[in-house]
Amino acid sequence: MNYKELAEKAREIKAGGERFLAQYENEIVDFLREDAEDAESRLQKEIFFEFLDNLHGMCHLAEYMGLEVVKEGVLGLDSQGEMTLDGDILPLMTEVEVKLYDKEEEQEIWTRTYVAGAKKRYLVGIDRSCPLIGMRARMRG
């Protein structure tokens, strides 16, 4: 099975997750709004919240797997310190893929990250000593 076929199967999981959320939305909201009266009910809420967070992440990734590259270019910084892709500003939390050398793999790889930073912009999960200006990057959409 190739990547495109796996992405299609992953979208089936996404559809199932969305059906679950739509079908049980009121019950989920009621459960999360209930006061946790003891240690066991607090744990149950924590576990269910983690489940919802993971379900959201799986749905996002299932959608992401089917997206095509819509822009590819070089990262830079503008005069205000905003990160750019071929001159276009990348707002905070923008998801991008960057190409970098992986020392363990001993080869260049694409990896997914996003723009962060209150005062100075950086890419989450990328070594901050790694020079971003001139790095190859792309976006899917």
N, CA, C and O atoms as a MOPAC input file, in Angstrom:
PM7 MOZYME 1SCF
protein

 N      0.85600 1    -1.17300 1     0.00000 1
 C      0.00000 1     0.00000 1     0.00000 1
 C      0.89800 1     1.23000 1     0.00000 1
 O      1.84300 1     1.30200 1     0.78600 1
 N      0.61800 1     2.19700 1    -0.86700 1
 C      1.44900 1     3.39000 1    -0.93600 1
 C      0.90200 1     4.50500 1    -0.02600 1
 O     -0.14800 1     4.35700 1     0.59800 1
 N      1.63400 1     5.61000 1     0.03000 1
 C      1.28900 1     6.72000 1     0.92700 1
 C     -0.10600 1     7.27000 1     0.64300 1
 O     -0.87200 1     7.52700 1     1.57100 1
 N     -0.43900 1     7.45000 1    -0.63300 1
 C     -1.75700 1     7.99900 1    -0.99100 1
 C     -2.87300 1     7.07100 1    -0.52600 1
 O     -3.90500 1     7.53400 1    -0.04000 1
 N     -2.67100 1     5.76900 1    -0.67100 1
 C     -3.68500 1     4.80800 1    -0.22800 1
 C     -3.81200 1     4.82100 1     1.29900 1
 O     -4.91600 1     4.74800 1     1.84000 1
 N     -2.67900 1     4.91600 1     1.97900 1
 C     -2.71500 1     5.00800 1     3.44200 1
 C     -3.40000 1     6.29200 1     3.89100 1
 O     -4.15300 1     6.28700 1     4.86400 1
 N     -3.14100 1     7.39600 1     3.18100 1
 C     -3.78500 1     8.66800 1     3.51500 1
 C     -5.29600 1     8.55400 1     3.37100 1
 O     -6.04300 1     9.08700 1     4.19000 1
 N     -5.74100 1     7.86800 1     2.34300 1
 C     -7.18100 1     7.66500 1     2.14000 1
 C     -7.77700 1     6.84700 1     3.28600 1
 O     -8.85900 1     7.16700 1     3.77800 1
 N     -7.08400 1     5.80600 1     3.70900 1
 C     -7.54600 1     4.99800 1     4.84300 1
 C     -7.55200 1     5.83000 1     6.12400 1
 O     -8.45200 1     5.68200 1     6.95100 1
 N     -6.56700 1     6.69400 1     6.29300 1
 C     -6.50900 1     7.55500 1     7.47200 1
 C     -7.70000 1     8.50200 1     7.49700 1
 O     -8.20800 1     8.82200 1     8.57200 1
 N     -8.15100 1     8.95400 1     6.33900 1
 C     -9.32700 1     9.84000 1     6.29100 1
 C    -10.59000 1     9.10100 1     6.73100 1
 O    -11.54600 1     9.73100 1     7.18400 1
 N    -10.60400 1     7.77800 1     6.60300 1
 C    -11.72900 1     7.00200 1     7.13600 1
 C    -11.75800 1     7.09100 1     8.66100 1
 O    -12.82900 1     7.18600 1     9.26100 1
 N    -10.58300 1     7.06100 1     9.28400 1
 C    -10.49600 1     7.23400 1    10.73600 1
 C    -10.99500 1     8.62400 1    11.11200 1
 O    -11.73500 1     8.78700 1    12.08200 1
 N    -10.58400 1     9.62300 1    10.33600 1
 C    -11.02500 1    10.99800 1    10.58600 1
 C    -12.54300 1    11.08300 1    10.51700 1
 O    -13.17200 1    11.69400 1    11.38100 1
 N    -13.13100 1    10.47500 1     9.50000 1
 C    -14.58700 1    10.51200 1     9.34900 1
 C    -15.26300 1     9.83700 1    10.54300 1
 O    -16.27700 1    10.32500 1    11.04200 1
 N    -14.70000 1     8.71300 1    11.00100 1
 C    -15.25700 1     8.03700 1    12.17200 1
 C    -15.16400 1     8.89900 1    13.42400 1
 O    -16.10400 1     8.95500 1    14.21500 1
 N    -14.03500 1     9.56600 1    13.60100 1
 C    -13.86300 1    10.46700 1    14.75000 1
 C    -14.84900 1    11.62200 1    14.70100 1
 O    -15.42900 1    11.99300 1    15.72200 1
 N    -15.03800 1    12.18700 1    13.52300 1
 C    -15.99400 1    13.28800 1    13.38300 1
 C    -17.42100 1    12.81700 1    13.65300 1
 O    -18.20900 1    13.54300 1    14.25900 1
 N    -17.76000 1    11.60200 1    13.20600 1
 C    -19.09800 1    11.04800 1    13.49200 1
 C    -19.28900 1    10.86600 1    14.99800 1
 O    -20.34200 1    11.19700 1    15.54300 1
 N    -18.25900 1    10.33400 1    15.66300 1
 C    -18.31500 1    10.15100 1    17.11400 1
 C    -18.56700 1    11.47900 1    17.81800 1
 O    -19.44000 1    11.57700 1    18.68100 1
 N    -17.79900 1    12.49700 1    17.44500 1
 C    -17.93600 1    13.80400 1    18.08900 1
 C    -19.30400 1    14.42300 1    17.82600 1
 O    -19.90600 1    15.01100 1    18.72400 1
 N    -19.79200 1    14.29100 1    16.60200 1
 C    -21.10400 1    14.85200 1    16.26000 1
 C    -22.21900 1    14.10900 1    16.99600 1
 O    -23.15700 1    14.72800 1    17.50000 1
 N    -22.11500 1    12.79600 1    17.05600 1
 C    -23.16800 1    11.99300 1    17.67100 1
 C    -23.23900 1    12.20300 1    19.18100 1
 O    -24.32500 1    12.20600 1    19.76200 1
 N    -22.08500 1    12.37700 1    19.81300 1
 C    -22.04800 1    12.45500 1    21.27300 1
 C    -21.63600 1    13.82100 1    21.80200 1
 O    -21.19100 1    13.93600 1    22.94400 1
 N    -21.77700 1    14.84600 1    20.98900 1
 C    -21.32700 1    16.18200 1    21.38900 1
 C    -21.93600 1    16.62200 1    22.71800 1
 O    -21.21000 1    17.06100 1    23.61000 1
 N    -23.24200 1    16.51300 1    22.86200 1
 C    -23.88600 1    16.97400 1    24.10200 1
 C    -23.41700 1    16.17600 1    25.30700 1
 O    -23.16200 1    16.74800 1    26.36700 1
 N    -23.30000 1    14.85700 1    25.15800 1
 C    -22.84600 1    14.02000 1    26.26100 1
 C    -21.40300 1    14.34300 1    26.64600 1
 O    -21.05600 1    14.36800 1    27.82700 1
 N    -20.57400 1    14.58800 1    25.63900 1
 C    -19.17400 1    14.93100 1    25.89900 1
 C    -19.08100 1    16.24200 1    26.67200 1
 O    -18.35800 1    16.34000 1    27.66400 1
 N    -19.82200 1    17.25000 1    26.20600 1
 C    -19.81000 1    18.55700 1    26.87700 1
 C    -20.31100 1    18.40900 1    28.30400 1
 O    -19.70300 1    18.94800 1    29.22900 1
 N    -21.41700 1    17.68100 1    28.50000 1
 C    -21.95400 1    17.49000 1    29.85300 1
 C    -20.93600 1    16.79300 1    30.75600 1
 O    -20.74900 1    17.18900 1    31.90600 1
 N    -20.28100 1    15.76100 1    30.23500 1
 C    -19.28600 1    15.02800 1    31.02300 1
 C    -18.14000 1    15.94400 1    31.43800 1
 O    -17.71100 1    15.92300 1    32.59100 1
 N    -17.64800 1    16.74500 1    30.50200 1
 C    -16.51500 1    17.61300 1    30.80600 1
 C    -16.89600 1    18.76900 1    31.73500 1
 O    -16.03900 1    19.29900 1    32.44300 1
 N    -18.16400 1    19.16000 1    31.73800 1
 C    -18.61200 1    20.25600 1    32.61400 1
 C    -18.91300 1    19.79300 1    34.03100 1
 O    -18.91600 1    20.60500 1    34.95600 1
 N    -19.16600 1    18.50400 1    34.21800 1
 C    -19.46900 1    17.99200 1    35.55300 1
 C    -18.30200 1    18.25100 1    36.49000 1
 O    -17.13800 1    18.16300 1    36.09800 1
 N    -18.63500 1    18.57100 1    37.73800 1
 C    -17.58700 1    18.73300 1    38.73600 1
 C    -17.00000 1    17.36200 1    39.06600 1
 O    -17.73500 1    16.40700 1    39.31600 1
 N    -15.69600 1    17.27600 1    39.06600 1
 C    -15.02100 1    16.04100 1    39.45400 1
 C    -14.99400 1    16.00000 1    40.97100 1
 O    -14.33000 1    16.81800 1    41.60700 1
 N    -15.71100 1    15.05300 1    41.54800 1
 C    -15.89300 1    15.04500 1    42.99600 1
 C    -14.83200 1    14.25100 1    43.74300 1
 O    -14.62500 1    14.45900 1    44.93900 1
 N    -14.16200 1    13.34800 1    43.04900 1
 C    -13.15500 1    12.54400 1    43.73700 1
 C    -11.98100 1    12.27500 1    42.79500 1
 O    -11.99400 1    12.66500 1    41.62800 1
 N    -10.98300 1    11.61000 1    43.32800 1
 C     -9.75900 1    11.36000 1    42.56000 1
 C    -10.03900 1    10.53300 1    41.30800 1
 O     -9.46200 1    10.79300 1    40.25300 1
 N    -10.92000 1     9.54100 1    41.41700 1
 C    -11.22900 1     8.68400 1    40.27200 1
 C    -11.91100 1     9.46100 1    39.15300 1
 O    -11.56800 1     9.28200 1    37.98500 1
 N    -12.86500 1    10.31500 1    39.48500 1
 C    -13.56000 1    11.08100 1    38.43800 1
 C    -12.63700 1    12.11700 1    37.80900 1
 O    -12.76700 1    12.43000 1    36.62600 1
 N    -11.71400 1    12.64400 1    38.58800 1
 C    -10.71700 1    13.57100 1    38.01100 1
 C     -9.83700 1    12.83700 1    36.99400 1
 O     -9.54400 1    13.36900 1    35.92300 1
 N     -9.41600 1    11.61500 1    37.33500 1
 C     -8.61400 1    10.81900 1    36.42100 1
 C     -9.39800 1    10.50600 1    35.15000 1
 O     -8.84900 1    10.58200 1    34.05100 1
 N    -10.66700 1    10.15600 1    35.29000 1
 C    -11.49200 1     9.84700 1    34.12800 1
 C    -11.58900 1    11.05100 1    33.19000 1
 O    -11.49100 1    10.90100 1    31.97200 1
 N    -11.78100 1    12.23400 1    33.75500 1
 C    -11.82500 1    13.45600 1    32.93000 1
 C    -10.49000 1    13.69200 1    32.23400 1
 O    -10.44900 1    14.04300 1    31.05500 1
 N     -9.40200 1    13.49700 1    32.97100 1
 C     -8.07600 1    13.69400 1    32.39700 1
 C     -7.83900 1    12.73600 1    31.22800 1
 O     -7.33900 1    13.13900 1    30.17800 1
 N     -8.19800 1    11.47500 1    31.41800 1
 C     -8.01600 1    10.48200 1    30.35600 1
 C     -8.88600 1    10.81200 1    29.16000 1
 O     -8.42900 1    10.71300 1    28.02100 1
 N    -10.14000 1    11.20400 1    29.39600 1
 C    -11.02700 1    11.50300 1    28.27800 1
 C    -10.56400 1    12.76200 1    27.53600 1
 O    -10.63300 1    12.81800 1    26.30800 1
 N    -10.09800 1    13.76000 1    28.26800 1
 C     -9.57700 1    14.96000 1    27.62500 1
 C     -8.36200 1    14.61800 1    26.76700 1
 O     -8.22200 1    15.13600 1    25.65900 1
 N     -7.48600 1    13.75100 1    27.26800 1
 C     -6.32600 1    13.31000 1    26.48600 1
 C     -6.78400 1    12.55900 1    25.23100 1
 O     -6.21300 1    12.73200 1    24.15400 1
 N     -7.82300 1    11.72300 1    25.37800 1
 C     -8.39200 1    11.02300 1    24.21700 1
 C     -8.87000 1    12.02300 1    23.17300 1
 O     -8.57200 1    11.87100 1    21.98900 1
 N     -9.61300 1    13.05100 1    23.60300 1
 C    -10.10900 1    14.05900 1    22.66000 1
 C     -8.96300 1    14.80200 1    21.98400 1
 O     -9.01700 1    15.08000 1    20.78600 1
 N     -7.92800 1    15.12100 1    22.75200 1
 C     -6.76600 1    15.80600 1    22.19100 1
 C     -6.08900 1    14.93800 1    21.13200 1
 O     -5.71800 1    15.42800 1    20.06500 1
 N     -5.93000 1    13.65700 1    21.42700 1
 C     -5.31900 1    12.74500 1    20.45800 1
 C     -6.20900 1    12.53500 1    19.24300 1
 O     -5.71000 1    12.43700 1    18.12200 1
 N     -7.51500 1    12.46700 1    19.44800 1
 C     -8.44700 1    12.32800 1    18.33100 1
 C     -8.34800 1    13.55000 1    17.41600 1
 O     -8.34200 1    13.41800 1    16.19200 1
 N     -8.27300 1    14.71400 1    18.00800 1
 C     -8.11400 1    15.94300 1    17.22000 1
 C     -6.82100 1    15.88300 1    16.41400 1
 O     -6.81300 1    16.21200 1    15.22800 1
 N     -5.73000 1    15.46700 1    17.05000 1
 C     -4.45100 1    15.35800 1    16.35200 1
 C     -4.49900 1    14.35600 1    15.21200 1
 O     -3.95200 1    14.60800 1    14.13800 1
 N     -5.15400 1    13.21700 1    15.43700 1
 C     -5.27700 1    12.21000 1    14.37500 1
 C     -6.10400 1    12.74400 1    13.21200 1
 O     -5.76600 1    12.51200 1    12.05200 1
 N     -7.17700 1    13.45300 1    13.51400 1
 C     -8.00900 1    14.01500 1    12.44900 1
 C     -7.21500 1    15.04000 1    11.64100 1
 O     -7.30100 1    15.06800 1    10.41400 1
 N     -6.45000 1    15.86900 1    12.32200 1
 C     -5.63200 1    16.87300 1    11.63000 1
 C     -4.60500 1    16.19600 1    10.72600 1
 O     -4.43900 1    16.58500 1     9.57000 1
 N     -3.92200 1    15.19300 1    11.24900 1
 C     -2.89900 1    14.51000 1    10.45400 1
 C     -3.51100 1    13.73700 1     9.29200 1
 O     -2.92200 1    13.68200 1     8.21200 1
 N     -4.66900 1    13.14700 1     9.49200 1
 C     -5.33000 1    12.42800 1     8.40100 1
 C     -5.65100 1    13.38800 1     7.26500 1
 O     -5.51000 1    13.04000 1     6.09300 1
 N     -6.08000 1    14.58600 1     7.61000 1
 C     -6.35300 1    15.61100 1     6.59400 1
 C     -5.04600 1    16.06700 1     5.95400 1
 O     -4.96400 1    16.20500 1     4.73300 1
 N     -4.03100 1    16.30000 1     6.77200 1
 C     -2.73300 1    16.78800 1     6.30600 1
 C     -2.10500 1    15.82400 1     5.30900 1
 O     -1.48700 1    16.24700 1     4.33200 1
 N     -2.26300 1    14.52900 1     5.55600 1
 C     -1.66700 1    13.51400 1     4.68700 1
 C     -2.16300 1    13.62100 1     3.24800 1
 O     -1.45700 1    13.24000 1     2.31500 1
 N     -3.36600 1    14.13700 1     3.07100 1
 C     -3.92900 1    14.25200 1     1.73000 1
 C     -3.64600 1    15.56600 1     1.03600 1
 O     -4.02300 1    15.74100 1    -0.12200 1
 N     -2.99500 1    16.48900 1     1.71200 1
 C     -2.73800 1    17.80600 1     1.13300 1
 C     -1.53300 1    17.77200 1     0.19700 1
 O     -0.59100 1    17.00700 1     0.40100 1
 N     -1.58200 1    18.60000 1    -0.81100 1
 C     -0.48000 1    18.73100 1    -1.75600 1
 C      0.37300 1    19.94300 1    -1.38900 1
 O     -0.10900 1    20.87500 1    -0.74500 1
 N      1.62600 1    19.92700 1    -1.79400 1
 C      2.50200 1    21.08600 1    -1.59800 1
 C      1.97900 1    22.21900 1    -2.47600 1
 O      1.83000 1    22.05900 1    -3.68800 1
 N      1.70000 1    23.37200 1    -1.85000 1
 C      1.17600 1    24.52000 1    -2.59800 1
 C      2.20200 1    25.63800 1    -2.74200 1
 O      2.05400 1    26.52700 1    -3.58200 1
 N      3.23900 1    25.58500 1    -1.91800 1
 C      4.28200 1    26.61100 1    -2.01400 1
 C      5.58500 1    26.02400 1    -1.51700 1
 O      5.62400 1    25.32600 1    -0.50400 1
 N      6.64800 1    26.31600 1    -2.24200 1
 C      7.97200 1    25.87700 1    -1.82900 1
 C      8.94500 1    26.99900 1    -2.12200 1
 O      8.85900 1    27.65500 1    -3.16100 1
 N      9.87500 1    27.21700 1    -1.19700 1
 C     10.83500 1    28.28700 1    -1.39900 1
 C     11.88100 1    28.31100 1    -0.30300 1
 O     12.29200 1    27.26900 1     0.20800 1
 N     12.30800 1    29.52000 1     0.05100 1
 C     13.40500 1    29.72000 1     0.99400 1
 C     12.92100 1    30.58600 1     2.15800 1
 O     12.22100 1    31.57900 1     1.96100 1
 N     13.30400 1    30.19100 1     3.36900 1
 C     12.96100 1    30.97600 1     4.55400 1
 C     13.83200 1    32.21600 1     4.65100 1
 O     14.98400 1    32.22900 1     4.21700 1
 N     13.24900 1    33.25800 1     5.23300 1
 C     13.97800 1    34.48300 1     5.48200 1
 C     13.36600 1    35.21800 1     6.65600 1
 O     12.42500 1    34.72500 1     7.27800 1
 N     13.88600 1    36.37700 1     6.96000 1
 C     13.33700 1    37.26500 1     7.98600 1
 C     13.14900 1    38.63600 1     7.36500 1
 O     14.01800 1    39.12000 1     6.63900 1
 N     11.99300 1    39.27300 1     7.65400 1
 C     11.79900 1    40.62300 1     7.14100 1
 C     12.38500 1    41.63500 1     8.12400 1
 O     12.97000 1    41.24600 1     9.13500 1
 N     12.23500 1    42.91200 1     7.84300 1
 C     12.85900 1    43.96200 1     8.66400 1
 C     12.27200 1    44.03500 1    10.07600 1
 O     12.90600 1    44.58500 1    10.97600 1
 N     11.06500 1    43.48500 1    10.28000 1
 C     10.46200 1    43.47200 1    11.62100 1
 C     10.74600 1    42.17300 1    12.37700 1
 O     10.25600 1    41.98300 1    13.49000 1
 N     11.53200 1    41.28600 1    11.78000 1
 C     11.86500 1    40.02700 1    12.43000 1
 C     10.85500 1    38.91800 1    12.18900 1
 O     10.92200 1    37.86600 1    12.82600 1
 N      9.91700 1    39.14600 1    11.27200 1
 C      8.93000 1    38.11700 1    10.95000 1
 C      9.54600 1    37.08900 1    10.00500 1
 O     10.26300 1    37.44500 1     9.07100 1
 N      9.26200 1    35.81800 1    10.25300 1
 C      9.74600 1    34.76300 1     9.37000 1
 C      8.96000 1    34.82000 1     8.06600 1
 O      7.75200 1    35.05600 1     8.07200 1
 N      9.65000 1    34.60300 1     6.95000 1
 C      9.00800 1    34.65500 1     5.63400 1
 C      9.35000 1    33.41600 1     4.82800 1
 O     10.35500 1    32.74700 1     5.06900 1
 N      8.49700 1    33.13400 1     3.87600 1
 C      8.74900 1    32.08900 1     2.88000 1
 C      8.67800 1    32.77800 1     1.53100 1
 O      7.60500 1    33.18400 1     1.08500 1
 N      9.81200 1    32.90500 1     0.89200 1
 C      9.92500 1    33.65000 1    -0.36800 1
 C      9.30400 1    35.04000 1    -0.25900 1
 O      8.62200 1    35.50200 1    -1.17400 1
 N      9.54900 1    35.70200 1     0.87800 1
 C      9.09000 1    37.06800 1     1.07700 1
 C      7.71100 1    37.20300 1     1.68300 1
 O      7.35200 1    38.29500 1     2.12400 1
 N      6.91700 1    36.13900 1     1.72500 1
 C      5.58500 1    36.18600 1     2.33100 1
 C      5.68800 1    35.84700 1     3.80900 1
 O      6.27800 1    34.83200 1     4.17800 1
 N      5.11400 1    36.70000 1     4.65900 1
 C      5.18000 1    36.50500 1     6.10900 1
 C      4.46800 1    35.21900 1     6.50300 1
 O      3.38000 1    34.91600 1     6.01400 1
 N      5.10900 1    34.46700 1     7.40100 1
 C      4.51400 1    33.27500 1     7.98400 1
 C      4.02200 1    33.63200 1     9.38600 1
 O      4.83500 1    33.74800 1    10.30300 1
 N      2.72600 1    33.80600 1     9.57300 1
 C      2.20600 1    34.16700 1    10.89700 1
 C      2.51800 1    33.09200 1    11.94300 1
 O      2.82300 1    31.95000 1    11.60200 1
 N      2.43700 1    33.47200 1    13.20500 1
 C      2.62300 1    32.51200 1    14.29200 1
 C      1.72500 1    31.31300 1    14.08200 1
 O      0.59700 1    31.45000 1    13.60900 1
 N      2.21400 1    30.15700 1    14.42600 1
 C      1.50900 1    28.87900 1    14.35500 1
 C      1.32300 1    28.35200 1    12.93500 1
 O      0.61900 1    27.36400 1    12.73100 1
 N      1.95000 1    29.00800 1    11.94700 1
 C      1.87800 1    28.50500 1    10.57900 1
 C      2.67400 1    27.21600 1    10.47800 1
 O      3.83100 1    27.14800 1    10.89200 1
 N      2.03900 1    26.19900 1     9.92300 1
 C      2.68300 1    24.90300 1     9.76100 1
 C      3.49300 1    24.90500 1     8.46900 1
 O      2.98200 1    25.26600 1     7.40900 1
 N      4.75600 1    24.50000 1     8.56400 1
 C      5.63000 1    24.41200 1     7.39700 1
 C      6.45800 1    23.13100 1     7.49000 1
 O      6.62900 1    22.55000 1     8.56100 1
 N      6.95600 1    22.72100 1     6.35000 1
 C      7.91500 1    21.62300 1     6.30100 1
 C      9.24500 1    22.23700 1     5.91000 1
 O      9.30800 1    23.07200 1     5.00700 1
 N     10.31000 1    21.82600 1     6.58700 1
 C     11.64100 1    22.34700 1     6.27200 1
 C     12.57300 1    21.18300 1     5.94800 1
 O     12.41900 1    20.07000 1     6.45000 1
 N     13.53100 1    21.48100 1     5.10100 1
 C     14.51300 1    20.46800 1     4.71000 1
 C     15.80200 1    20.75700 1     5.46400 1
 O     16.34500 1    21.86000 1     5.40100 1
 N     16.27800 1    19.74700 1     6.17600 1
 C     17.50600 1    19.91400 1     6.94400 1
 C     18.28800 1    18.61600 1     6.97200 1
 O     17.77900 1    17.55500 1     6.61100 1
 N     19.51700 1    18.71800 1     7.40100 1
 C     20.38400 1    17.54100 1     7.48100 1
 C     20.17300 1    16.86800 1     8.82300 1
 O     20.30200 1    17.50400 1     9.86900 1
 N     19.84900 1    15.58900 1     8.79800 1
 C     19.66300 1    14.79700 1    10.01000 1
 C     20.95700 1    14.01400 1    10.25600 1
 O     21.34000 1    13.15300 1     9.46400 1
 N     21.62200 1    14.33600 1    11.37800 1
 C     22.90500 1    13.69900 1    11.68400 1
 C     22.76300 1    12.19800 1    11.91500 1
 O     23.63400 1    11.42200 1    11.51800 1
 N     21.66900 1    11.78600 1    12.55500 1
 C     21.47800 1    10.35600 1    12.81300 1
 C     21.21900 1     9.59100 1    11.52000 1
 O     21.74600 1     8.49600 1    11.32700 1
 N     20.41300 1    10.16300 1    10.64300 1
 C     20.10200 1     9.51000 1     9.37000 1
 C     21.21900 1     9.71300 1     8.34200 1
 O     21.30300 1     9.00200 1     7.34000 1
 N     22.07000 1    10.69600 1     8.61700 1
 C     23.16200 1    11.07000 1     7.71000 1
 C     22.65300 1    11.40300 1     6.31000 1
 O     23.21500 1    10.97700 1     5.30100 1
 N     21.57400 1    12.17600 1     6.28600 1
 C     21.00700 1    12.62400 1     5.01300 1
 C     20.05300 1    13.79000 1     5.24900 1
 O     19.65400 1    14.06500 1     6.38100 1
 N     19.69800 1    14.46500 1     4.16800 1
 C     18.70300 1    15.52500 1     4.26400 1
 C     17.31900 1    14.90200 1     4.36600 1
 O     17.02200 1    13.89100 1     3.72900 1
 N     16.48100 1    15.52900 1     5.18400 1
 C     15.10600 1    15.07000 1     5.36800 1
 C     14.16900 1    16.27800 1     5.35800 1
 O     14.59800 1    17.40500 1     5.60700 1
 N     12.91000 1    16.04000 1     5.07500 1
 C     11.86400 1    17.03200 1     5.29400 1
 C     11.24900 1    16.72000 1     6.64700 1
 O     11.01200 1    15.55700 1     6.97300 1
 N     10.99000 1    17.75800 1     7.43700 1
 C     10.31400 1    17.57500 1     8.71600 1
 C      9.27100 1    18.67100 1     8.88100 1
 O      9.42300 1    19.77900 1     8.36700 1
 N      8.20800 1    18.33900 1     9.60900 1
 C      7.09600 1    19.26400 1     9.80100 1
 C      7.28700 1    20.02500 1    11.11100 1
 O      7.68200 1    19.44800 1    12.12400 1
 N      7.00400 1    21.31800 1    11.07700 1
 C      7.16900 1    22.17700 1    12.23600 1
 C      6.18700 1    23.33700 1    12.13000 1
 O      5.36100 1    23.37100 1    11.21700 1
 N      6.27000 1    24.27400 1    13.04400 1
 C      5.46000 1    25.48600 1    12.93800 1
 C      6.18700 1    26.67200 1    13.56400 1
 O      7.08600 1    26.52200 1    14.39100 1
 N      5.75700 1    27.85400 1    13.13400 1
 C      6.37900 1    29.10900 1    13.56000 1
 C      5.90100 1    29.45300 1    14.97100 1
 O      4.70900 1    29.37600 1    15.26900 1
 N      6.84000 1    29.83200 1    15.82800 1
 C      6.52900 1    30.23500 1    17.19900 1
 C      7.43300 1    31.40200 1    17.58400 1
 O      8.28400 1    31.83500 1    16.80700 1
 N      7.22900 1    31.89700 1    18.79500 1
 C      8.09600 1    32.93700 1    19.33500 1
 C      7.40300 1    34.26900 1    19.52000 1
 O      6.89300 1    34.85400 1    18.56500 1
 N      7.38600 1    34.74800 1    20.76100 1
 C      6.72800 1    36.01900 1    21.06200 1
 C      7.53800 1    37.20700 1    20.54700 1
 O      6.98700 1    38.10600 1    19.91000 1
 N      8.83400 1    37.21400 1    20.82000 1
 C      9.67200 1    38.33800 1    20.39200 1
 C     10.56200 1    37.95600 1    19.22100 1
 O     10.69700 1    38.71200 1    18.25900 1
 N     11.16400 1    36.78600 1    19.30900 1
 C     12.04000 1    36.31600 1    18.23400 1
 C     11.44400 1    35.03300 1    17.66200 1
 O     11.19600 1    34.07900 1    18.39900 1
 N     11.21500 1    35.01100 1    16.35500 1
 C     10.59100 1    33.86900 1    15.70300 1
 C     11.55400 1    32.68700 1    15.59500 1
 O     12.75200 1    32.85800 1    15.37100 1
 N     11.00400 1    31.49400 1    15.75700 1
 C     11.76900 1    30.26700 1    15.60100 1
 C     10.83000 1    29.17300 1    15.12200 1
 O      9.61500 1    29.36900 1    15.08100 1
 N     11.38200 1    28.02900 1    14.76200 1
 C     10.59500 1    26.87100 1    14.34800 1
 C     10.64200 1    25.83400 1    15.46900 1
 O     11.72000 1    25.42800 1    15.90100 1
 N      9.48900 1    25.41900 1    15.92600 1
 C      9.39300 1    24.47400 1    17.04100 1
 C     10.05500 1    23.15300 1    16.65400 1
 O      9.79200 1    22.59800 1    15.58800 1
 N     10.91800 1    22.66500 1    17.54000 1
 C     11.57800 1    21.38600 1    17.33200 1
 C     12.84900 1    21.46000 1    16.50700 1
 O     13.53900 1    20.45400 1    16.33900 1
 N     13.16700 1    22.64000 1    15.99000 1
 C     14.39100 1    22.80900 1    15.20700 1
 C     15.42000 1    23.49700 1    16.10500 1
 O     15.11700 1    24.50700 1    16.74000 1
 N     16.61100 1    22.95900 1    16.15600 1
 C     17.68900 1    23.52600 1    16.97300 1
 C     17.80900 1    25.01900 1    16.69200 1
 O     17.99200 1    25.42800 1    15.54500 1
 N     17.70500 1    25.82100 1    17.73100 1
 C     17.71500 1    27.28100 1    17.54600 1
 C     19.05500 1    27.80600 1    17.04900 1
 O     19.13900 1    28.93800 1    16.57400 1
 N     20.11000 1    26.98800 1    17.15600 1
 C     21.39900 1    27.43600 1    16.61500 1
 C     21.46700 1    27.17500 1    15.10700 1
 O     22.38800 1    27.64000 1    14.43500 1
 N     20.50500 1    26.44300 1    14.58900 1
 C     20.47000 1    26.13000 1    13.15600 1
 C     20.02700 1    27.38200 1    12.38500 1
 O     18.96700 1    27.93200 1    12.68200 1
 N     20.80000 1    27.83800 1    11.41800 1
 C     20.41200 1    29.05300 1    10.67500 1
 C     19.17700 1    28.78600 1     9.80400 1
 O     19.17500 1    27.88700 1     8.96400 1
 N     18.13600 1    29.58400 1    10.02500 1
 C     16.89200 1    29.40500 1     9.28300 1
 C     16.89300 1    30.15200 1     7.95400 1
 O     16.27700 1    29.71300 1     6.98300 1
 N     17.58900 1    31.28300 1     7.92300 1
 C     17.60300 1    32.07300 1     6.68700 1
 C     18.27100 1    31.26000 1     5.58600 1
 O     19.40700 1    30.80600 1     5.72100 1
 N     17.54400 1    31.09300 1     4.50800 1
 C     18.04000 1    30.33000 1     3.38600 1
 C     17.64600 1    28.86200 1     3.40700 1
 O     17.93100 1    28.13300 1     2.45600 1
 N     16.99400 1    28.41600 1     4.47800 1
 C     16.56900 1    27.02200 1     4.57600 1
 C     15.40500 1    26.76300 1     3.61100 1
 O     14.50800 1    27.59700 1     3.48600 1
 N     15.41800 1    25.62200 1     2.93700 1
 C     14.32000 1    25.22700 1     2.05300 1
 C     13.09300 1    24.93400 1     2.90600 1
 O     13.19300 1    24.30700 1     3.96000 1
 N     11.93500 1    25.39500 1     2.44000 1
 C     10.69800 1    25.16700 1     3.17600 1
 C      9.55100 1    25.03300 1     2.18100 1
 O      9.63400 1    25.47000 1     1.03300 1
 N      8.48800 1    24.41600 1     2.66300 1
 C      7.29300 1    24.28700 1     1.82800 1
 C      6.06400 1    24.21500 1     2.71400 1
 O      6.13400 1    23.92400 1     3.90800 1
 N      4.93600 1    24.49300 1     2.07600 1
 C      3.64900 1    24.46800 1     2.77600 1
 C      2.67300 1    23.61500 1     1.97000 1
 O      2.74500 1    23.53800 1     0.74400 1
 N      1.77300 1    22.98700 1     2.68900 1
 C      0.71100 1    22.20900 1     2.04700 1
 C     -0.61300 1    22.93200 1     2.22600 1
 O     -0.80000 1    23.70700 1     3.16400 1
 N     -1.50900 1    22.66300 1     1.32000 1
 C     -2.81700 1    23.31900 1     1.44000 1
 C     -3.83500 1    22.67900 1     0.55300 1
 O     -4.98900 1    23.10600 1     0.53000 1

